[in-house]
Amino acid sequence: MVAEVDVLVRRCYVVFGTVLMVAGFTSCGIQKSLQDRPDISAYTVTLPEKHTVNDSTFTQGKNSLLKNKYGLWELYLEGNPLERGLANGSLTKDLYYRQERVFLEKVKSLVPSEGQQKFLSKFLKWYNRKLHKHIPEEYKVEIYGVSRSGSSTFNDLAPPYLRSLYLHGAHDIGHALQDLMLVGCTSFAVWDDKSEDGKLLLGRNFDFYAGDDFAQEKIVAFVKPDQGHNFMSVTWGGFIGVVSGMNDQGLAVTINAGKSKVPLVAKTPISIVTREILQYAATIDEAVAIAKNREVFVSESILVGSANDGKAALIEVSPNNFGVFEVENSSQLICANHFQSEAYKKDRRNSKTIEESHTAYRFDRMAELLAAEEKVNPTEAVAILRNRNGLNNETIGFGNEKALNQLLAHHGIVFQPEDNKVWVSANPYQMGAFVMYDLDEIFYATEKTKTISLSEEKETIPASPFLKTEAYKNYEAYRKLEAGVEAHLAAETFTASKNVEKLVELNPDYWKAHYLAGRYLYEVGKYREALRYLRLASQKEIPSHDETQLVAKYLRKATRKAK
């Protein structure tokens, strides 16, 4: 990750410098974007007083925030865009601050140079110079409302409103500039003869990783806007976009990243596109129409499941292309991180992604697991999302990117659109309990007291038994040791006595455990020992072409040195 961010910074210098030299640069466009604010004159809002029931339960008029017994925050919002935003910011102020701090401190730790940090700040302002033109006014008003509760602590980057806009496009920017692929998700949909009751069922893992702390305070938001459809989504403090969600019309959406070229300007963040789809679409065709109307600056697959259509489809968007993929003569649809529609059949980046990354492997593994189930119900869907093995049930090591469950997911989620039911995973990863929510009960039943959980306890799917095993404890110990070894390698601070062999003891089937042990031993001059571990690493299931090449490189170097 450190190396990726270093490359990202260098890529920023190249892109920014090229524009300066070739096109010439003036501050006009940047200044306009820095000064832009949404027009809130049409809204008259008197925000009710915020009441603190206890340290994890808060109300503000009809709006509320509470933490349930599984550790999920439940946020309920009503009203016009400004009302929603102000209430959101007020209720989640501490969570909002925490998420910003975690995210921005992570960036600072990866880019410790003050000079590079200042450059990145300037670059972001330039790169986002047209972002405000591509976000619907309604959402700018809502973001503005949220940002009124923003902290001044991070004003060296930008003031709260602009910072909030930038953070809504953070995934897109990192994705576009360096294909960081912080999201390597897998999702699926089944219906008709492939689901237990014949109804549409969708499942997905959101494998976004920005550090352990980022996923600690997940929010399940329930929004009743003054216009459009009521909807739910899994989110975090300060974020109004949608990465996984469903509306009360039984339309569910998830996003899966694809490969992108580098655009010279930010446009509509993909999470804003999916938010608009959830709020204003009730069918696949309506979702397609909304997606077509927005200019994006990354490549993304949007899995849309529709109760009204009784099936699912993929909307595949990129800066210069657009496709829709629907299966023929089948009642299941699988989505990984490559495109499947005719529009991308000759796309060079997509073909390279299929050949050189782990997307095709995860796609095949999902197909294998679905084939093993005659009919899928929510409990079986959760079991599929939690599966840690590779093709043919091969043990490939915990944390392997070729597994559907990489043991780093921000969340797992299962949708049952025709019944308006959704199951959301509690920590850790998608291994905690899957808590069930009934949108009909939440939005239309007799009004519930907002100081008790909105979940349906009887239909909660229990946490994975794996969490009580020695293997899980070893994996958590491995992750800490792995992070420490990687930090030493990045900083080139080596200690000959460091017990890197422990990596392999804790996670023996994982290629990276062997590679890191071998790489570290190589750096401290223990070439024969390094060679042994690197040979073992080369025989394991390695996720990508680049990582295979990396192992091969150090295997060659160790072989020469060991002679």
N, C-alpha and C positions, 0 to 999 in steps of 0.2 A: 504493500500500500504506500509506503514512504517513497519507493522508487516511482510508483505511478504518479504521485503528486509532484515529485521533482520533474518528471516528464511533462506533466500538465503545465507547470510554471514555465518550462522552456517553450512549450507549444504556445502559451499565451504571449510570450515575448516575440515569437516568430510571427504569429497572426497579427498582433498589434503593430509590430514594427513594419511589416509588409504594407499594412494599410496606411501607415504614416508616410512611407516613402512613395508608394504608388498613387494613392488617391489624394494625399494631402490631408491635413487634419485641422478642424476648427472645433471650438468648444460649443458651437451653437446647438447642435443636436443633443449634446450631453446636457447642457444647461436647461433645455426645454424639458427633458425627461426628469431631471432632478427637481424641477419646480412644479411638475404636474401633480395635481391633486384631484380626486373625484369631486364632482359637484354634489354637495349634500343639501343644497338649499330646498329641495322638494320634500325633505324629511324633517318632521318635528318629533323629536324623541325625548321623553322624560324617563330616564332609566330608574326603575324602582330601587329601593335600598337593598343591598346585598345582606342576607342573613346567614350567619354561621351557626349551623345546628351542632356540629362537632368538627374535629380536625379533618374529616373527610366527607363532609356533607354540607352543601351550600345551596341556597335558593335565592332567586332574584325575580320577583313577580312569578310568571309562569315558567321561567327558566330555572334549570337546576344542574348541579354537578355533584355526583357522589362516587365513592369508591366501593365496589362490591367486595364480597368476601374472597373472591378469586384474584383480586388485585387489579381489576379492570375499572377504569374511570368511565362513568356513564354521564354523558352530557346531553341535555335536552334544551333545544332552542326553538323559539317561535318569533314571527314578526317579519318586518321589512328588512332589507339588507343592512341598514344602519343599526336597527335594533338588534338584529342577530349578531352583528359584529361587536357592538359594544358589550352586549351580555356575554358573549363568548370570551372576549378579552378580560372582562371583569371577573368572571367565574374561574377562568383557567389561568389567571395572572401568574401564579407561582409555577404552574406547569409550563406555561409559555416561556417564562424566563429560563427555566431549567433546560428546555429543549434548545433554546438559542445558545445558552452557555455551553452545553455539551457539544453541540455541532460546531460552534465557532472555536472553542478551545481545541477540538480535534483538528481543525484546519491549522490552527496556530502551532500545534505540536508537530504537525507534518511539514509545515513551512515555518521553521523557527526564525529565519532571517527577517529582521525588521524591514529591510529594504524590499525583500520579496513580498512581504505582507502589504506594504504600501503600494507596490506595483499591482498586486492582485486586486486591491481596493479600487485603484484607478481603472484597471482593466474591466472589472465588473460594471462600473459606471458606464464605461464606453460600450461594452458588449450589450448591456441592457438598455441602450439609449432609445429603443423603439418598443420595449416590452409593454409599456403602458398603452400603446396603440392596439395591442393584440389581446388584451384582457377585457372582457365585457364590463361595462360601467357598473353593473350590479355587483360584480365580484370585487371591483376596485373599492366600491363603497363599503362592502362587508370587510375587506381586508383593512381599510382605513379604520373602521370601527374597532377591529381587533387590536390594531396597532396603537390605539389610544391608551392601551394598558401596557405598551411595550416599555422596556427598560432603556434608560439612557446610558447604561454601562457599555454598550457596544456601538456608540455613536461615532467612533473612529472609523468604522466601516461605512455607515450611513445612518441617517435618522430612522426612527422606528418604522414609518410607513414604507419608505424605500427598501429598508432592510427586509421587511416582510414580503414585499413584491419579489425581491431577489431570491429569498429562501423558497418561494413557491416554484422557482425555476432552477433550484440548485441541482436537482437530479438531472434535469435536461442539459444544464451547462456542463457539468462534469462528463456526462454521457457524450455530448456533442464534441467537446474539445479533446477528449482522450479515450473515449470508449471505456471508461473506468468499469462499466458493467457492475456497479454496486448492486444491481438487481439482476439475478439469474434465476428467474421464477419459472415455475411449471404449474399449469392449470388444466382443468378438464371439465367437460360437460357430458352428461348422459341423459337420455330421455326414452320414451316409448318402451320397447322391449328390453332396454339395457338398465332401466331403473326399477327398483323394487315395486313401486306403485304406478309405474308408467309416466310419472310426472318428471318434469325437468329438474335436474340436480347438478349443481356446479361446485367444484372445490378448487382452492388455489393456495400455494405457499408464496408469501411475499418475502423473498429472500434479500431484502434491503438491509445492508449492514453498515452502520456509521458508528460502531462502538457499542459495547454492552449497555452503557448508560442510556443511549438513545431509545432503546426499546423498553426501558423499565416502566415508564408511565404511559401506557397505551390508553387512548380514549376511544370509546365507542360512542359516536355522535348520532343523535336523532334530531333531524331538522324538519320543522314545519314552516316552510316559507310562505309569505303572503301571495306568491305567484308560483305556479308549477306544482310538481308532485312532492309529497313528503318522502323523505329518504333517510337511510342510515349509512354510515361509513366508518371505517376504522382509521383513526387519525392520531395526531399528537398536538401538543400545545401550540397555538398560533397558526395552524395550518387548516385552511378551508377547502383545499383541493381534495380529490378523491383518488385513492389507489385501489381500494376494494370497497364496493358498496352496492346497495339495492334500494329501489324505491317502492312505494306502496302499490304500484301498478305491476309489480312482479318483474321488473327489469333490473338485472344485475350486471355489474361491470367490474373487470379487473384489467390491469395493465401488465404487459411483459415487454421488456426492452429488446430492441434489435440493433443492428449495426448502423452507424450514421457517418456521413462525411461531415466535415467541419464547416458550418455556416458562419457568416461574418456578422450575424446579428441575431439576438434572441427574439423569438416570436411568441406563440401561445404555448405556455407550459402544458404538458400532456395531462397533468392532474386537473387543470382548469377545463380542458375539453371533456374529460370524463365527468367532472362535476356538472357541467352543463347538460350532458347526456342524461345523467340521473335525474336532474331537476325537471327536464323538459321533454324527455322521450318516454314513450310507453311501448314502442315496438322496435324491432331491429331496423326497419326502414327509416323510422324517425331518428334513431341513433346515427345511422349512416349519413343522413342529411345534415345533422349537426356537425359531425366530424368533417364532412366535406367542406363545410363553411368556414373552417378554421385553418390558419396556416401554422404548422408546427415547425420546430427546428431540430427535432430528433426523430428517429425511427422507432415505432412502437406498435405492438399488437394489442388491440383492445378486444378482449373476449366479452361478448354481449350475450346474455341469456335472457330470453323473453317468455314470460308466462303466456302472453297473448298469442305468440307465435308457436309456443310449445317446443322450441328448439333453441340452439345457440349458433352464433356465427362469429367470425373474426373480422374486425375492421383493421386493416393494416395501413398505417399512415407513415409518411416520411416527408422531408422537405420538398421533394420533387416527384412524388409518386403516391398512388392511392389504390388500394385493392380491397375487395371483400371476398372472404373465403367461407364457403358452406360445404359441408360434406354431402355426398350423394350416396344414396342407398346404405346409409349408416345412421345409427342413433347414438353416436359418440363423437366428440370433438376434442382434440388434444392441442395444447398450445405450449410451446417452450420459448426459445429466444431466436427463432428464425421465421421468415415469412413463408406462407404456403399458397397464396393466391397467384393466379395467372400473371398479374401485373408485375410480379417480382421473379418470374421464372428465369429471366436472363440477367438479373441484378448481380453484379460481380461481388459486392460486399456480402450479400446474403449467401451466395454460394460458398464464399470463403468461410463464413461463420459456420455453416453446416459442416464443412470439411475439417476445420481446425479447432473448433471449440467443443464444449460438452453439451450443446443444445440438442443435437441429434440423439446422443446417448440417452439423455433424460426423456426425450420424446419416446424413444423405443421402450424405455423402462416403464413409462406410464402406460403405454399400449400393452405391455406384458402383464402388468398388474390388473388392468381393466379386463383383459382376456381371461384372467384367472377367476374373475367374479361373474357368475351368470347374470346376476342383477345386483345393482349397487343401491344401498341405502345410506343415510347420513353417517352412521357408525362405521360402515365399511369405507366410506369416503374419507373419514378422518384417519382410518388405519392406512389407507393408501398415501395420504399426505405425510404421515409419520414414518414411512418406510425408509430405512437407512441403507439398504443393500443395493448392489448393482444388478446388471443384467444376469439372468439365470440365477438370481438370488445370491450372487457372489458377494462375499465379504470384502469391501473395498476401503475399509477404514472410516472412522467417524470424522465427519467434516468434509468428506470428499465432494467436490462440486458436481460429480457425476451422479450423485444420489439425489432423489427427490427431496429428501430431508437432509439438508446439509448442516443441521444443528446450529443455525445462526439466524433463522427466519425472524423478521419483525413480528409476523403473525401468520397463522393459517386461518382459513375461513371456508365455510360450506354454506351454500345458498339453496333453499328450496322455494323458488319464486312463486309457484302456483299456490302455495300455502302462506306466502309472505313470512317465512321463517328463515332465520340465519343463525349459524353457530360460529362464535369467535373464540379463538384460542387465548388462554391466559398464559403467562410466563411459566417456565422458560420456553422460548421458541414456539413451536406448535405442539409442544409436549405436555403443556398444562391442560387443564380441563377446557373443553369446548363449551362455552356458555351460550345457551339458546335465548334468542329474542324473537318475539312474535310482533311484527309491525302492525298488524290489525289491532292487537291488544294495546299497543303503545299509543297509536295515533287515533283509534276510533272507539275503543271500549270506554266504559265509564271512567272518568278521569281518575288516574291513580295518584296517590300521595307521592310527591317527587322526592320524599326522604327515605324511600325504600327502593331496593333494586328493581329495575325494569325487566330483569331476566326471568326466565321460566325454569325454576330450579329442577322440576321433575324431568325435564328433557335435556339437562346438561349431560354431556358425554364425559366420563371421568378422565383424569390425567393418565398419561401413559405409565404402565408399571415399570418401564425402563428407568424412570427417574429414581427408583429405589434400589437400583442395582449398583454393584461395584464398578461395572463398565462405565456407567454414567459418571460416577465420582472420578474415575481415571480420566475420562474425557475432559472434564472441567479442569482437572489438574494439568492435563496436557495443554489446554488452550493457554493457560497462564504461562507455562514454561515456553511454549511456542512463541508467544508475544515477546518474552524476554530475550530469547535467542535471536529472533528477527531484529530486535532493537540493537543488540550487540553487533550483528552483522552489518546493519545500516550505518552504525556509528564507528565501525571498525575498531571496537574495543574488545579484545579477546583475552580470555584467561585459560591457560592450558589445563587447569584443574577442573574446569566446569564440566559437570556430569551431563553432557548432551545425550548420552546413550539412554537416559531416562525417558526421552521423547519416544523412543521405540518401545520401551517397556510399557508405557501408558497407552500407546495407540499403534500396535504392531502391524496392522494391515494397511496403514495409511502411507502412501508414497512420500508425502511431505515430511513425515517424522524421520524417515530414513534419509531423505535429501538434506534436511537441516542438520542432522547429526553428522552426515558425511561432509557437508559444506563447512561446518564449524571446525571439525577436526582437520580438514584441509587447510583452513586459514591458520591454525596453530601449528602446522607442520607435521601432523600425525598422518602421513599420506597413506600408509598401508591400512590403517583403521578406517580412514576416510573412504578408500577404495571399496572396502567391504560394504559399507552402508550405501554408497552411491550405486553399486551394482544391484543391491537389493531394491533400491528406489526405482531403478530402471525397469525392474520386473513387475512393479506394481501398476495399478490402474491409475494412470496420470491423466488429468482432465483435458489438457489442451496441447496443441502443437507447440506453442511457445514454451510451456513448462517441460515438455518432453525434450525440447532442444536445450533447455537450461540444464537439465539433469545430464544430458549427453555431453555437454560442454565441460562440466566439472568432472565427469567420469573420465574424459580424455586427459584432462589436466592432472588428475590424481594418478592415472595410469602412468603418465610420463614421470611424475615425481617419485612414484613408488619404486621405480627401477633402480 
